[in-house]
Amino acid sequence: MTTRRRTESAPPPEPEVAELKARIEQLELSAEEAGNRFLRLAADFDNYKKRMRQEQLDTMQHASAELIHRLLPVLDDLQNVLDHKPKGVDESWAKGLELSVRKLEEALGTHGLEPIDSVGARFDPKLHEAVGHEESTEHPEDTVVSELRRGYRVRDRVMRPALVKVSRRPVLPAETDES
């Protein structure tokens, strides 16, 4: 009968263990650095995608704004035609023109165009351009009393300020004597 002798492996020498532990620690640090680098790259890529989406939106909005800016004088002219239509004009023709103007306004509205409400509002230099004033006792001072040209904005950006006349209090005869 042959007896096999079990060979137990002897523990590695102490310097080898220290070297292996140092190597394991080094690999763990490398893995941690690689993980952190991956997280930074993933965050950078996510930021890049967001930035590209925003740039695309800005480009589309800029293109829309440019087109709207060019179409506003056409809209003004059509509204002036409606406001000053001569007597005796065929009503069906006028209704057709009104419908066309409304469709143009709706089409521009889908791109964010909205008129600035002016008459009765307090004068705001960001929204209005004052081209004159009217003396008024029925309106508080600096109130828009008439609109000469409609103003428009696209979302939060003013495309064109409204041309308006602003109220001011009447000059009383006693005030003119003192000056």
Z-matrix of the N, CA and C atoms (Angstrom, degrees):
N
C 1 1.405
C 2 1.513 1 109.86
N 3 1.225 2 111.56 1 134.13
C 4 1.449 3 117.06 2 -178.87
C 5 1.523 4 108.76 3 -99.86
N 6 1.152 5 114.36 4 132.33
C 7 1.458 6 117.47 5 176.83
C 8 1.514 7 108.35 6 -104.02
N 9 1.201 8 107.62 7 128.66
C 10 1.473 9 112.62 8 177.16
C 11 1.515 10 108.37 9 -89.09
N 12 1.172 11 110.88 10 140.40
C 13 1.440 12 116.69 11 -179.53
C 14 1.518 13 109.71 12 -99.52
N 15 1.247 14 112.76 13 128.08
C 16 1.468 15 116.97 14 177.84
C 17 1.500 16 109.25 15 -77.49
N 18 1.297 17 110.11 16 131.66
C 19 1.458 18 113.58 17 177.62
C 20 1.514 19 108.25 18 -106.29
N 21 1.192 20 114.82 19 115.46
C 22 1.452 21 118.90 20 175.73
C 23 1.507 22 107.14 21 -90.57
N 24 1.329 23 112.43 22 134.98
C 25 1.450 24 114.74 23 -178.74
C 26 1.516 25 108.97 24 -76.92
N 27 1.205 26 113.02 25 139.49
C 28 1.458 27 118.65 26 179.90
C 29 1.512 28 108.82 27 -79.41
N 30 1.296 29 117.94 28 142.61
C 31 1.473 30 119.50 29 178.62
C 32 1.521 31 110.25 30 -59.35
N 33 1.335 32 114.94 31 142.80
C 34 1.457 33 117.85 32 -179.39
C 35 1.526 34 110.67 33 -62.56
N 36 1.272 35 115.06 34 154.43
C 37 1.469 36 118.16 35 179.88
C 38 1.533 37 110.66 36 -62.88
N 39 1.265 38 117.02 37 152.55
C 40 1.465 39 125.16 38 -175.72
C 41 1.530 40 113.23 39 -54.83
N 42 1.293 41 122.80 40 -42.56
C 43 1.468 42 121.54 41 179.89
C 44 1.523 43 111.32 42 -64.38
N 45 1.342 44 117.86 43 -34.36
C 46 1.465 45 121.17 44 178.51
C 47 1.524 46 111.11 45 -66.33
N 48 1.327 47 117.40 46 -40.07
C 49 1.471 48 122.46 47 178.47
C 50 1.522 49 109.31 48 -62.97
N 51 1.280 50 117.58 49 -45.99
C 52 1.468 51 121.54 50 180.00
C 53 1.522 52 110.22 51 -62.39
N 54 1.346 53 115.27 52 -39.22
C 55 1.461 54 119.59 53 178.99
C 56 1.536 55 110.60 54 -65.91
N 57 1.334 56 117.03 55 -42.21
C 58 1.472 57 120.92 56 178.47
C 59 1.531 58 111.15 57 -65.03
N 60 1.328 59 117.18 58 -41.89
C 61 1.470 60 121.00 59 178.40
C 62 1.534 61 110.10 60 -62.72
N 63 1.312 62 116.93 61 -41.27
C 64 1.470 63 120.81 62 178.61
C 65 1.523 64 110.28 63 -64.55
N 66 1.338 65 115.85 64 -39.73
C 67 1.477 66 119.97 65 179.00
C 68 1.532 67 110.64 66 -65.85
N 69 1.337 68 116.97 67 -41.53
C 70 1.475 69 121.08 68 177.96
C 71 1.520 70 109.81 69 -62.26
N 72 1.301 71 116.81 70 -44.16
C 73 1.466 72 120.97 71 179.19
C 74 1.532 73 111.17 72 -61.84
N 75 1.324 74 115.36 73 -40.97
C 76 1.458 75 120.90 74 178.89
C 77 1.534 76 110.29 75 -64.46
N 78 1.333 77 117.40 76 -42.53
C 79 1.468 78 121.23 77 178.41
C 80 1.525 79 111.68 78 -65.74
N 81 1.336 80 116.99 79 -38.47
C 82 1.472 81 120.59 80 177.33
C 83 1.521 82 110.37 81 -63.72
N 84 1.333 83 116.83 82 -41.81
C 85 1.468 84 120.08 83 177.66
C 86 1.517 85 110.87 84 -64.43
N 87 1.313 86 117.39 85 -41.86
C 88 1.471 87 120.90 86 178.08
C 89 1.516 88 110.97 87 -62.46
N 90 1.331 89 116.63 88 -41.57
C 91 1.471 90 120.69 89 178.75
C 92 1.529 91 110.06 90 -64.72
N 93 1.327 92 116.71 91 -41.08
C 94 1.463 93 120.09 92 179.04
C 95 1.534 94 110.75 93 -64.94
N 96 1.343 95 116.60 94 -43.02
C 97 1.464 96 120.20 95 177.67
C 98 1.523 97 111.10 96 -62.78
N 99 1.323 98 117.03 97 -41.00
C 100 1.468 99 120.83 98 178.44
C 101 1.527 100 110.26 99 -64.11
N 102 1.309 101 117.12 100 -40.46
C 103 1.469 102 120.98 101 177.32
C 104 1.519 103 111.38 102 -63.13
N 105 1.332 104 116.32 103 -44.79
C 106 1.464 105 120.40 104 178.37
C 107 1.522 106 111.23 105 -64.26
N 108 1.340 107 116.35 106 -41.50
C 109 1.462 108 120.56 107 178.10
C 110 1.530 109 110.32 108 -61.94
N 111 1.334 110 116.12 109 -40.83
C 112 1.469 111 120.55 110 177.41
C 113 1.527 112 110.69 111 -61.76
N 114 1.334 113 117.29 112 -44.89
C 115 1.468 114 120.31 113 179.69
C 116 1.525 115 111.11 114 -62.68
N 117 1.345 116 117.00 115 -40.96
C 118 1.470 117 119.70 116 177.90
C 119 1.517 118 111.24 117 -64.61
N 120 1.328 119 116.73 118 -43.28
C 121 1.471 120 120.32 119 178.37
C 122 1.529 121 111.33 120 -63.46
N 123 1.317 122 116.89 121 -40.52
C 124 1.465 123 120.26 122 178.35
C 125 1.531 124 110.06 123 -63.82
N 126 1.331 125 116.85 124 -41.98
C 127 1.470 126 120.32 125 178.28
C 128 1.525 127 110.80 126 -66.39
N 129 1.329 128 116.92 127 -42.10
C 130 1.472 129 120.55 128 177.69
C 131 1.524 130 111.02 129 -61.45
N 132 1.313 131 116.42 130 -42.13
C 133 1.459 132 120.15 131 179.95
C 134 1.523 133 110.87 132 -65.98
N 135 1.333 134 116.71 133 -39.87
C 136 1.468 135 120.68 134 177.56
C 137 1.528 136 109.97 135 -63.26
N 138 1.327 137 117.25 136 -42.76
C 139 1.469 138 121.16 137 177.55
C 140 1.532 139 110.63 138 -63.90
N 141 1.319 140 116.34 139 -39.78
C 142 1.468 141 120.79 140 177.65
C 143 1.526 142 110.53 141 -60.74
N 144 1.324 143 117.28 142 -45.34
C 145 1.478 144 120.18 143 179.55
C 146 1.526 145 110.69 144 -61.74
N 147 1.333 146 116.49 145 -42.82
C 148 1.472 147 119.80 146 178.63
C 149 1.525 148 110.89 147 -63.11
N 150 1.338 149 116.33 148 -42.21
C 151 1.462 150 120.58 149 -179.84
C 152 1.522 151 111.00 150 -64.09
N 153 1.331 152 117.14 151 -41.46
C 154 1.474 153 121.18 152 178.80
C 155 1.530 154 110.95 153 -65.17
N 156 1.345 155 116.92 154 -41.84
C 157 1.463 156 120.15 155 177.30
C 158 1.528 157 110.69 156 -60.62
N 159 1.336 158 116.04 157 -43.27
C 160 1.463 159 120.19 158 179.74
C 161 1.522 160 111.00 159 -65.50
N 162 1.330 161 117.54 160 -40.12
C 163 1.465 162 120.58 161 177.85
C 164 1.521 163 111.10 162 -63.83
N 165 1.332 164 117.19 163 -38.96
C 166 1.464 165 120.48 164 177.16
C 167 1.523 166 110.23 165 -63.35
N 168 1.348 167 116.50 166 -45.15
C 169 1.466 168 119.78 167 177.93
C 170 1.520 169 110.98 168 -61.28
N 171 1.321 170 116.86 169 -43.93
C 172 1.470 171 120.72 170 179.55
C 173 1.528 172 110.96 171 -61.34
N 174 1.327 173 116.62 172 -41.64
C 175 1.465 174 120.89 173 179.29
C 176 1.525 175 110.52 174 -63.51
N 177 1.331 176 116.47 175 -44.85
C 178 1.464 177 119.53 176 179.31
C 179 1.527 178 110.90 177 -64.59
N 180 1.333 179 116.83 178 -42.11
C 181 1.460 180 119.75 179 179.80
C 182 1.519 181 110.79 180 -66.40
N 183 1.318 182 117.18 181 -37.95
C 184 1.459 183 120.03 182 178.36
C 185 1.525 184 110.55 183 -64.22
N 186 1.334 185 115.60 184 -42.51
C 187 1.472 186 119.66 185 178.67
C 188 1.524 187 109.92 186 -63.83
N 189 1.326 188 117.21 187 -42.81
C 190 1.466 189 121.18 188 178.00
C 191 1.522 190 110.53 189 -62.42
N 192 1.330 191 115.54 190 -44.11
C 193 1.466 192 119.99 191 -178.49
C 194 1.525 193 110.55 192 -62.56
N 195 1.318 194 117.36 193 -39.68
C 196 1.461 195 121.23 194 179.10
C 197 1.529 196 110.73 195 -63.86
N 198 1.323 197 116.95 196 -44.96
C 199 1.460 198 121.30 197 178.12
C 200 1.526 199 110.74 198 -63.47
N 201 1.312 200 116.84 199 -45.35
C 202 1.467 201 121.12 200 179.12
C 203 1.523 202 109.93 201 -60.09
N 204 1.328 203 116.20 202 -44.49
C 205 1.466 204 120.62 203 -179.25
C 206 1.534 205 110.95 204 -58.33
N 207 1.319 206 116.65 205 -37.43
C 208 1.470 207 120.95 206 179.49
C 209 1.527 208 112.46 207 -75.19
N 210 1.336 209 117.19 208 -27.90
C 211 1.465 210 120.79 209 -177.88
C 212 1.535 211 113.46 210 -87.21
N 213 1.318 212 118.20 211 -17.07
C 214 1.471 213 120.11 212 -178.61
C 215 1.531 214 113.15 213 -58.87
N 216 1.331 215 120.78 214 -42.67
C 217 1.464 216 119.20 215 177.33
C 218 1.538 217 112.44 216 -62.03
N 219 1.325 218 117.39 217 -34.10
C 220 1.468 219 121.08 218 177.31
C 221 1.524 220 109.21 219 -65.28
N 222 1.320 221 116.50 220 -44.69
C 223 1.459 222 121.02 221 177.89
C 224 1.529 223 110.45 222 -61.23
N 225 1.338 224 116.90 223 -42.97
C 226 1.470 225 121.02 224 177.35
C 227 1.527 226 111.07 225 -58.74
N 228 1.330 227 116.17 226 -46.32
C 229 1.466 228 120.25 227 -178.60
C 230 1.526 229 111.15 228 -62.27
N 231 1.327 230 116.83 229 -43.28
C 232 1.469 231 119.80 230 179.50
C 233 1.532 232 111.11 231 -64.52
N 234 1.326 233 116.67 232 -40.09
C 235 1.469 234 119.05 233 177.90
C 236 1.525 235 111.30 234 -67.64
N 237 1.336 236 117.25 235 -35.33
C 238 1.467 237 119.86 236 176.36
C 239 1.523 238 111.00 237 -65.03
N 240 1.327 239 116.67 238 -38.92
C 241 1.468 240 120.17 239 176.96
C 242 1.516 241 109.17 240 -60.05
N 243 1.328 242 116.99 241 -44.39
C 244 1.473 243 120.37 242 179.94
C 245 1.527 244 111.29 243 -66.24
N 246 1.326 245 116.57 244 -40.69
C 247 1.471 246 120.24 245 -178.74
C 248 1.529 247 112.54 246 -68.68
N 249 1.324 248 117.02 247 -26.00
C 250 1.461 249 120.60 248 -175.44
C 251 1.533 250 112.36 249 -121.12
N 252 1.328 251 116.36 250 34.08
C 253 1.468 252 118.15 251 -179.23
C 254 1.526 253 109.30 252 -67.72
N 255 1.307 254 116.75 253 137.20
C 256 1.469 255 120.18 254 -178.49
C 257 1.529 256 111.33 255 -70.59
N 258 1.304 257 114.50 256 157.00
C 259 1.471 258 119.69 257 177.37
C 260 1.513 259 108.41 258 -67.66
N 261 1.312 260 115.30 259 147.23
C 262 1.452 261 120.96 260 177.72
C 263 1.516 262 113.89 261 86.13
N 264 1.348 263 117.74 262 4.07
C 265 1.459 264 120.31 263 177.96
C 266 1.526 265 108.08 264 -73.15
N 267 1.304 266 115.73 265 140.79
C 268 1.452 267 121.65 266 178.64
C 269 1.536 268 108.78 267 -57.30
N 270 1.327 269 117.00 268 124.22
C 271 1.462 270 121.86 269 -176.71
C 272 1.528 271 112.24 270 -63.95
N 273 1.313 272 116.92 271 -33.96
C 274 1.470 273 118.56 272 179.81
C 275 1.534 274 109.94 273 -66.80
N 276 1.328 275 117.01 274 -33.59
C 277 1.455 276 120.86 275 176.59
C 278 1.539 277 109.41 276 -66.19
N 279 1.334 278 116.45 277 -45.17
C 280 1.462 279 121.20 278 -179.92
C 281 1.532 280 110.49 279 -63.45
N 282 1.332 281 117.22 280 -41.46
C 283 1.473 282 120.93 281 178.08
C 284 1.527 283 110.56 282 -63.02
N 285 1.326 284 117.11 283 -40.30
C 286 1.460 285 121.08 284 177.48
C 287 1.518 286 111.68 285 -62.38
N 288 1.338 287 116.13 286 -41.15
C 289 1.462 288 120.26 287 177.91
C 290 1.528 289 110.21 288 -66.23
N 291 1.332 290 117.09 289 -41.93
C 292 1.464 291 120.75 290 177.57
C 293 1.527 292 110.80 291 -59.94
N 294 1.321 293 116.19 292 -42.12
C 295 1.457 294 120.97 293 178.99
C 296 1.537 295 110.28 294 -62.95
N 297 1.322 296 116.49 295 -41.83
C 298 1.472 297 120.29 296 178.72
C 299 1.520 298 111.20 297 -63.63
N 300 1.321 299 116.96 298 -41.56
C 301 1.468 300 120.79 299 178.94
C 302 1.525 301 109.54 300 -64.33
N 303 1.325 302 117.38 301 -43.63
C 304 1.465 303 121.34 302 179.29
C 305 1.535 304 110.75 303 -61.93
N 306 1.334 305 116.68 304 -41.45
C 307 1.472 306 119.73 305 178.50
C 308 1.525 307 111.37 306 -64.15
N 309 1.330 308 116.45 307 -39.82
C 310 1.466 309 120.08 308 177.67
C 311 1.530 310 110.25 309 -63.86
N 312 1.331 311 116.54 310 -43.39
C 313 1.469 312 120.48 311 178.27
C 314 1.532 313 110.67 312 -62.12
N 315 1.326 314 117.01 313 -41.46
C 316 1.462 315 120.41 314 179.28
C 317 1.528 316 110.89 315 -66.36
N 318 1.333 317 116.68 316 -41.10
C 319 1.469 318 119.80 317 178.98
C 320 1.522 319 110.62 318 -62.86
N 321 1.319 320 117.11 319 -42.62
C 322 1.465 321 120.58 320 178.01
C 323 1.524 322 110.54 321 -69.28
N 324 1.333 323 116.00 322 -32.51
C 325 1.462 324 120.87 323 177.98
C 326 1.521 325 112.63 324 -64.33
N 327 1.327 326 117.31 325 -31.27
C 328 1.466 327 119.40 326 177.66
C 329 1.523 328 111.78 327 -66.55
N 330 1.330 329 116.36 328 -17.90
C 331 1.465 330 120.99 329 176.65
C 332 1.526 331 111.32 330 -98.48
N 333 1.339 332 116.04 331 12.37
C 334 1.463 333 120.39 332 174.41
C 335 1.513 334 115.11 333 97.58
N 336 1.331 335 118.97 334 1.67
C 337 1.464 336 120.14 335 -178.48
C 338 1.521 337 110.06 336 -73.73
N 339 1.306 338 115.67 337 131.04
C 340 1.466 339 120.73 338 174.90
C 341 1.524 340 109.03 339 -141.62
N 342 1.333 341 115.96 340 140.92
C 343 1.476 342 118.81 341 179.94
C 344 1.527 343 110.86 342 -70.89
N 345 1.306 344 114.92 343 152.53
C 346 1.462 345 121.13 344 175.72
C 347 1.522 346 106.93 345 -92.10
N 348 1.330 347 116.24 346 122.45
C 349 1.465 348 120.21 347 176.70
C 350 1.523 349 107.96 348 -75.72
N 351 1.327 350 115.39 349 123.13
C 352 1.458 351 118.50 350 -173.10
C 353 1.522 352 113.54 351 -117.35
N 354 1.323 353 117.69 352 -53.77
C 355 1.459 354 120.77 353 -172.24
C 356 1.534 355 109.82 354 -60.41
N 357 1.335 356 114.23 355 125.69
C 358 1.461 357 120.71 356 -179.35
C 359 1.524 358 113.20 357 92.38
N 360 1.319 359 117.23 358 -12.78
C 361 1.467 360 120.73 359 179.56
C 362 1.524 361 110.38 360 -87.01
N 363 1.292 362 116.08 361 158.14
C 364 1.460 363 120.68 362 175.58
C 365 1.530 364 108.16 363 -71.13
N 366 1.310 365 117.12 364 140.16
C 367 1.461 366 121.77 365 -179.81
C 368 1.519 367 109.80 366 -59.70
N 369 1.329 368 115.91 367 129.07
C 370 1.459 369 122.56 368 178.09
C 371 1.528 370 107.06 369 -129.73
N 372 1.325 371 118.34 370 113.41
C 373 1.470 372 120.31 371 -176.67
C 374 1.532 373 113.54 372 -62.28
N 375 1.321 374 117.56 373 -16.29
C 376 1.467 375 120.02 374 176.79
C 377 1.532 376 110.85 375 -77.03
N 378 1.339 377 116.30 376 -26.06
C 379 1.464 378 121.33 377 -176.45
C 380 1.518 379 113.93 378 -111.19
N 381 1.332 380 116.55 379 -23.42
C 382 1.458 381 120.71 380 -173.40
C 383 1.522 382 111.28 381 -124.70
N 384 1.322 383 114.05 382 151.55
C 385 1.460 384 120.57 383 172.39
C 386 1.523 385 105.88 384 -121.92
N 387 1.328 386 116.44 385 112.99
C 388 1.453 387 121.13 386 -177.73
C 389 1.522 388 109.55 387 -77.92
N 390 1.332 389 115.99 388 125.50
C 391 1.458 390 120.49 389 178.38
C 392 1.527 391 110.98 390 -114.95
N 393 1.315 392 116.32 391 2.55
C 394 1.450 393 120.34 392 178.65
C 395 1.514 394 109.87 393 179.72
N 396 1.310 395 114.21 394 178.17
C 397 1.456 396 119.01 395 177.64
C 398 1.520 397 108.67 396 -141.06
N 399 1.320 398 114.89 397 159.41
C 400 1.456 399 121.78 398 176.51
C 401 1.518 400 107.44 399 -132.08
N 402 1.325 401 114.08 400 136.45
C 403 1.457 402 117.63 401 176.18
C 404 1.517 403 107.95 402 -75.49
N 405 1.330 404 116.11 403 133.50
C 406 1.457 405 120.41 404 -176.29
C 407 1.516 406 110.13 405 -151.15
N 408 1.333 407 114.31 406 134.76
C 409 1.460 408 119.24 407 174.31
C 410 1.527 409 110.57 408 -98.73
N 411 1.331 410 116.20 409 -15.47
C 412 1.465 411 119.16 410 -177.58
C 413 1.523 412 113.30 411 -89.43
N 414 1.328 413 118.07 412 -11.92
C 415 1.463 414 121.42 413 178.61
C 416 1.521 415 109.34 414 -117.92
N 417 1.333 416 117.14 415 143.89
C 418 1.473 417 118.46 416 174.02
C 419 1.530 418 109.86 417 -64.02
N 420 1.309 419 115.95 418 156.03
C 421 1.463 420 119.85 419 179.96
C 422 1.524 421 109.94 420 -61.57
N 423 1.324 422 115.89 421 146.53
C 424 1.469 423 124.58 422 -179.86
C 425 1.532 424 113.01 423 66.96
N 426 1.325 425 116.30 424 30.07
C 427 1.460 426 121.09 425 173.77
C 428 1.520 427 107.68 426 -101.55
N 429 1.320 428 117.42 427 138.57
C 430 1.462 429 121.65 428 178.40
C 431 1.528 430 107.43 429 -71.92
N 432 1.351 431 115.74 430 120.96
C 433 1.466 432 119.52 431 -178.60
C 434 1.525 433 112.64 432 -103.84
N 435 1.316 434 117.59 433 -22.85
C 436 1.467 435 119.46 434 175.25
C 437 1.524 436 109.75 435 -153.41
N 438 1.327 437 112.94 436 153.20
C 439 1.461 438 120.26 437 -178.25
C 440 1.528 439 107.80 438 -116.47
N 441 1.325 440 116.08 439 122.49
C 442 1.454 441 120.75 440 -179.72
C 443 1.525 442 111.76 441 -90.91
N 444 1.321 443 115.85 442 -30.97
C 445 1.463 444 121.12 443 175.63
C 446 1.516 445 107.16 444 -147.45
N 447 1.303 446 115.09 445 130.57
C 448 1.456 447 120.99 446 -177.08
C 449 1.532 448 110.51 447 -66.75
N 450 1.324 449 115.01 448 141.70
C 451 1.458 450 121.43 449 176.10
C 452 1.520 451 109.75 450 -101.45
N 453 1.325 452 115.77 451 156.22
C 454 1.467 453 120.63 452 -178.47
C 455 1.513 454 110.13 453 -138.19
N 456 1.319 455 114.09 454 153.73
C 457 1.459 456 120.88 455 172.76
C 458 1.520 457 108.53 456 -133.91
N 459 1.303 458 115.62 457 153.12
C 460 1.464 459 122.37 458 172.08
C 461 1.512 460 105.30 459 -114.53
N 462 1.324 461 114.65 460 111.77
C 463 1.455 462 123.25 461 -173.80
C 464 1.529 463 109.12 462 54.44
N 465 1.300 464 119.32 463 -113.93
C 466 1.467 465 120.11 464 -177.65
C 467 1.528 466 113.30 465 -101.23
N 468 1.321 467 117.08 466 5.47
C 469 1.465 468 121.39 467 -176.83
C 470 1.528 469 110.23 468 -106.75
N 471 1.321 470 117.30 469 128.65
C 472 1.460 471 121.63 470 178.55
C 473 1.525 472 108.29 471 -76.03
N 474 1.341 473 115.14 472 120.02
C 475 1.469 474 120.28 473 177.29
C 476 1.516 475 110.35 474 -80.16
N 477 1.335 476 113.01 475 -41.38
C 478 1.465 477 118.59 476 -178.82
C 479 1.524 478 106.94 477 -155.67
N 480 1.342 479 117.39 478 125.76
C 481 1.464 480 118.55 479 178.48
C 482 1.533 481 110.75 480 -71.63
N 483 1.309 482 115.56 481 153.39
C 484 1.462 483 120.77 482 177.70
C 485 1.529 484 108.85 483 -76.45
N 486 1.334 485 116.19 484 137.25
C 487 1.468 486 120.51 485 173.64
C 488 1.519 487 106.74 486 -86.98
N 489 1.322 488 116.46 487 121.49
C 490 1.465 489 119.82 488 -171.17
C 491 1.524 490 111.96 489 -136.23
N 492 1.328 491 113.64 490 162.56
C 493 1.458 492 121.84 491 168.35
C 494 1.519 493 106.22 492 -108.94
N 495 1.332 494 114.90 493 138.93
C 496 1.455 495 121.71 494 -173.81
C 497 1.523 496 109.54 495 -114.22
N 498 1.321 497 115.59 496 144.30
C 499 1.469 498 119.29 497 179.72
C 500 1.519 499 110.20 498 -78.31
N 501 1.289 500 113.29 499 150.37
C 502 1.461 501 119.84 500 170.14
C 503 1.514 502 106.36 501 -143.29
N 504 1.272 503 115.35 502 156.41
C 505 1.466 504 117.12 503 -176.57
C 506 1.522 505 109.40 504 -73.91
N 507 1.315 506 114.91 505 145.93
C 508 1.472 507 118.61 506 -177.94
C 509 1.528 508 111.57 507 -64.72
N 510 1.294 509 113.93 508 147.92
C 511 1.464 510 119.93 509 176.39
C 512 1.522 511 106.90 510 -82.46
N 513 1.299 512 115.64 511 120.90
C 514 1.463 513 120.91 512 -179.66
C 515 1.525 514 109.54 513 -83.62
N 516 1.311 515 117.97 514 148.72
C 517 1.469 516 120.39 515 -178.41
C 518 1.534 517 113.26 516 -56.32
N 519 1.313 518 117.32 517 -35.05
C 520 1.468 519 120.31 518 -179.67
C 521 1.528 520 110.26 519 -65.96
N 522 1.330 521 117.06 520 -32.59
C 523 1.476 522 120.38 521 -179.33
C 524 1.521 523 110.56 522 -71.13
N 525 1.337 524 117.69 523 -33.20
C 526 1.463 525 119.80 524 -178.73
C 527 1.520 526 111.23 525 -75.00
N 528 1.351 527 118.11 526 -26.67
C 529 1.458 528 120.36 527 179.19
C 530 1.510 529 111.96 528 -67.71
N 531 1.341 530 116.32 529 -32.98
C 532 1.460 531 120.65 530 -177.33
C 533 1.515 532 112.51 531 -73.86
N 534 1.338 533 118.87 532 -23.27
C 535 1.448 534 119.73 533 -175.84
C 536 1.476 535 114.20 534 -83.92
